[in-house]
Amino acid sequence: MTASTSPAATAPATGPAGGPGRPRGRFGADLIVRFNLLIVFLALCVVATLLAPEFLTTQNMANLLQQSALTGIVAIGMTLVILTAGIDLSVGSTAAFGGMTVALLIDKDMNFVLAILVSLAAGAAFGAVMGGLSAYLSLPAFMTTLAGLTAIRGLTYLLTDGKPAGGEIPTAFQLLGGGFLGYVPVVGIVFVVITVIAALVLRGTTFGEYVYAVGSNREAARLSGLPVRGVITAVFAISGMLSALAGVLLTSRLTIGQPTAFNGMELDAIAAVVLGGTNLFGGRGGVFGTFVAVLLLSVLRNLCNLLGLGSYFQMVVTGLILVVALILNMVIEKRGARA
Amino acid sequence: MSGDPAQPRLHMSGIVKRFPGTLACDATELSVRPGEVHCLLGENGAGKSTLMKILAGSYQPDGGEIRLDGQPVTLTSPQAGIAAGIAVIYQELDLIPDLTVAQNLLLGHAPATGPFVRKRRRLELARAAVDRVGGEFPLTAAVRDLPIADQQLTAIAKALTGDARIIVMDEPSATLGENDLAKVFEVIRSLAAEGRSIVYISHRMDEVMEIGDRATVLRDGGTVGVYDIAETGPERLVAAMIGESRELVRPVEGAPPEGEPLLEIDSVRVPGLIDIAGIEVRPGEIVGLAGLGGAGRTTLLKTLFGVSGGAVSARLGGTPLRVRTPAAAVKAGLALVPESRKEQGLMLGLSVGRNTAVTALGRPPWLAPRRLGRRLGAPVLADLGVKCATPDQPVGELSGGNQQKVVLAKWVTRGGVRVLLLDEPTRGLDVGAKADLYRQVRRLADDGVAVLLASSELTELTANADRIWVLHEGRNVACFDPRTAAENTIAHTVITGVTP
């Protein structure tokens, strides 16, 4: 009654194809893409050290990690969404909402662990609704999350009529966003851990493989019997949850909830994902590229600060770097395809 | 359109084109006379496309000479090709779907006064071109809204607005039903009668026999020979295409499988499209679905697989089949090899291995998909004879036949397939790849799978199916046993809907 899978059953014993023959073509190109980014990143660090002696101090390094961690956490969620060929413009608003709700709930004497969980759940729910609309009604994610960007930001303002929220914040909660383990900021550790988990999920679980399949060809994935809608809804829920987490961490550091926080965060996150080599049309890329790209952008900003260059200048440089990175990726891709 | 008939309109000699690792054209010769329909034949990879791209000016040859009406020409760009009177109509019709017929026809050379398009003049010119190809569709319709046959005619008309002397048609029949093809053939004949030269590329021998005057056969980049079609049988042309050592498609052998049907279709209805009743498939049986384009073959398979909505009353192994989504269909033991392998069958950017295994990963503990995929997929790939450098090669780099086998491998890897639905599985494949694919399908059937096979090529159905159902305008009208029924009887039924 089956379409002959009997050879499969005996496969492990005989081990056909032997060790996985290392592919040269595409895999090599992938390596170069990743390697390139790392080289640029290290070169930038060297330049920074030479130009500004303060750059390579533990204090500055710790600051740098702390500043990049929140964007980084959001960018990891964004990576998953973009891998399915989606986009999430609502991350900034969802983050602000998460930060506000956790502040308000703690102010209402809720246990802070519970308050965090409620915030994360709210973020995940927002994401699931926007992703679900896009998956089940075939609305473009660009539009559903653009609607979310406005509506959730509005909701955030409505919570307190636009005023910051907060009061007595427990010390344990403050440590989460502002604490250090030795010289290492706790948020930095959270960022690293989330990156590693995301990488494991993408490479080591069926869900991760489905993410790539859906992003590479949604119709083929559907006709292969994959739960395409579920996968899309899930990645948006994850993105929403990670955004809310970034908001919670910011509230913890500032000890108040800021309804105006994370304005324009979506663009920083998307920039990092694309710079990290993830294809905007889905199916190719990964979180390690995003991780390095987040650090790279952050070092760039840090360097500009140390050199006393204004934020206007930083914006120009960031934009130019993105264009160069895109061109570089395209060139490498083409060479890989020809090989 | 004058010219000395003894002088070839087009003469390509000693054309050489190298790509990294391959010699796509190896001293290729092609000579086309004025007023001739010249067929260009060869398996996939024989060098037809490369030669035509060189003729169009898209590729620059590494050697050789092109003469038009005796004059040597150098075609440095597609614009130069068009200016020289060469029009290439690609399979995927390079029309802009959102523009109107008239806009498409005169794209790039619309009559204008300064920056303003003279719309009435454009309509007149477009009307003249469409009339010449016998089109009866509105010029102001967006191309995407036209049936595919009319799009094909629009593409030909576009070649005429540029006053092309040489018109290259790349497998026009791949997207046309037989009625529509007859219409296109009529146009081709009248263009040839005007003295234009047509280069016609196709895999289908019956078309070549019908429309062609002469044929040039290519193999491995070189010209095997030039044949006068009226004096040459199809067997000789096919033999020239595939060389000596390859096996041809043989008629189906052996008795049809007997026993209880595995798939019993009481009725499948999609309002306005299909109303099918009473098709049964036994385990081990390949049931062919024949019909013209739009007869409902694809709709039937898609509805059975839960891709598009419709009322299905069917039983699988005696239990009612309830399928609303492809995921449910897969769970029930159905597998679909869809019409377009690139758009619906494969994740082109992912590797061969990942494509092969993607259906097989939904099992506990849902971990280590790539290792699991390699373990399950590698033996299937080897078993089906998929030729790839490594399983990590992107599937988009494989040849069409191997890509189609990967789509098949996807289902074999999952296992538990009870009904295999094949929709035009051999589109665009060469003769050898077709035979190989059908061998694999037959092997699956021999393992007890029930197969429904939709194809536009009747010879493939008679060669491979145990029974053939003919669909006509959404209904299944007759069932034939290819061992006993004459092929032209079936063909007659396909076209008219009634058995002679």
Interface residues (C-beta under 8 A of the other chain):
Chain A: M1 T2 A3 S4 T5 P7 A8 T10 A11 P12 P16 A17 P20 G21 R22 P23 G25 R26 F27 R203 G204 T205 T206 F207 G208 E209 Y210 Y212 A213 S216 N217 E219 A220 A221 R222 L223 S224 G225 L226 P227 N279 G283 R284 R338
Chain B: P20 F305 V307 P326 A327 A329 V330 K331 G333 A335 L336 P338 E343 Q344 G345 L346 M347 L348 G349 L350 S351 R354 V358 T359 L361 G362 R363 W366 L367 A368 P369 R370 G373 R374 R375 L376 A378 P379 V380 A382 D383 A389 T390 P391 D392 Q393 P394 E397 K410 W411 V412 T413 G415 G416 V417 R418 L420 R443 L444 D447 G448 V449
